[in-house]
Amino acid sequence: MELGEYSHVLEFAPEQQLTTEPLRIDVVIIKKTADVEIKKNIASIFRSVNILEYKSPGDYVSVQEFYKAYAYACLYVSSRKANVSGLILTFVGSRKLRKLIDHSRKSIFKRAKKR
């Protein structure tokens, strides 16, 4: 009702199904004990909850893929009532993330400029 006068420039879409398949995270590694040192390279970045998203050799992490995995991580935190500061999202793949890095730099620059 509030936006009715703008109906010529707005589209209203009720409840939208976002996926046709179930939402799935590739791997979740939960570190059960904080004081144990794991002597493996990848474990150096571990926090209490570690979400890994794997990309096949021919695939890459697009900006859209990043946001989808980020949304999965947010859903995981919300559904498990996990501490978000104890979570890390890691992408595992063989290709460079050039477009994603460029997007991140532009986004960070825009936010810094607004402040």
C-alpha positions in Angstrom: 0.0 0.0 0.0 2.8 2.4 1.0 4.5 2.0 -2.4 1.4 1.8 -4.5 2.0 5.1 -6.3 5.3 3.7 -7.5 3.9 0.5 -9.0 4.8 1.7 -12.5 8.6 1.6 -11.5 8.5 -1.3 -9.0 7.9 -5.0 -9.4 6.5 -6.9 -6.5 7.3 -10.6 -6.4 5.9 -12.6 -3.5 7.9 -15.4 -1.9 10.6 -16.5 -4.2 12.1 -20.0 -4.3 15.9 -19.5 -4.6 17.1 -22.9 -5.5 15.8 -26.1 -7.1 18.3 -28.3 -5.3 18.9 -28.6 -1.5 21.4 -26.1 -0.1 24.7 -27.9 0.5 28.1 -26.9 1.8 31.0 -29.0 0.4 32.8 -29.6 3.7 32.5 -28.4 7.2 35.4 -29.0 9.6 34.7 -28.3 13.2 37.7 -27.9 15.5 36.6 -29.5 18.7 39.5 -28.4 20.9 41.0 -24.9 20.5 44.3 -25.7 22.3 45.4 -28.5 19.9 47.9 -27.5 17.2 47.3 -29.1 13.9 50.6 -29.3 12.0 49.3 -29.0 8.4 49.4 -26.0 6.2 45.7 -25.6 5.7 45.1 -25.9 9.4 47.0 -22.7 10.0 43.9 -20.7 9.0 41.4 -22.8 10.9 39.0 -21.4 13.4 36.3 -23.3 15.3 34.1 -23.8 12.2 35.7 -24.1 8.8 33.6 -24.2 5.7 35.4 -25.3 2.5 34.0 -24.9 -1.0 35.8 -26.9 -3.6 36.1 -25.9 -7.3 37.0 -28.5 -10.0 40.2 -27.7 -12.0 38.2 -26.2 -14.9 35.9 -24.2 -12.6 36.5 -20.8 -10.9 35.0 -18.8 -8.1 32.8 -16.1 -9.7 31.5 -13.2 -7.8 28.1 -14.9 -7.8 29.6 -18.1 -6.5 31.3 -16.2 -3.7 28.0 -14.6 -2.6 26.2 -18.0 -2.8 28.9 -19.6 -0.5 28.8 -16.6 1.8 25.0 -17.0 2.1 25.5 -20.7 2.9 28.0 -19.7 5.6 25.5 -17.2 7.0 22.7 -19.8 7.0 25.0 -22.3 8.7 25.8 -19.7 11.5 22.1 -18.9 11.9 20.8 -22.5 11.9 23.5 -23.8 14.3 23.6 -20.6 16.4 27.4 -20.6 15.8 29.7 -17.8 16.7 30.3 -15.9 13.4 33.8 -14.7 14.6 34.8 -18.4 14.9 33.9 -19.2 11.3 36.1 -19.1 8.2 35.0 -19.7 4.6 37.7 -21.1 2.3 37.6 -21.7 -1.4 39.8 -24.5 -2.7 40.6 -24.5 -6.4 43.3 -24.2 -9.0 42.4 -21.0 -10.8 43.2 -17.4 -9.8 40.3 -15.3 -8.4 41.1 -12.2 -10.4 37.5 -11.1 -11.0 36.5 -11.7 -7.4 39.5 -9.9 -6.1 38.8 -6.9 -8.4 35.2 -6.9 -7.2 36.3 -7.0 -3.6 38.7 -4.1 -4.0 36.0 -2.0 -5.7 33.5 -2.8 -3.0 36.0 -2.0 -0.2 37.0 1.2 -1.9 33.4 2.3 -2.3 32.7 1.6 1.4 35.8 3.5 2.5 35.0 6.4 0.3 31.5 6.7 1.8 32.8 7.0 5.4 
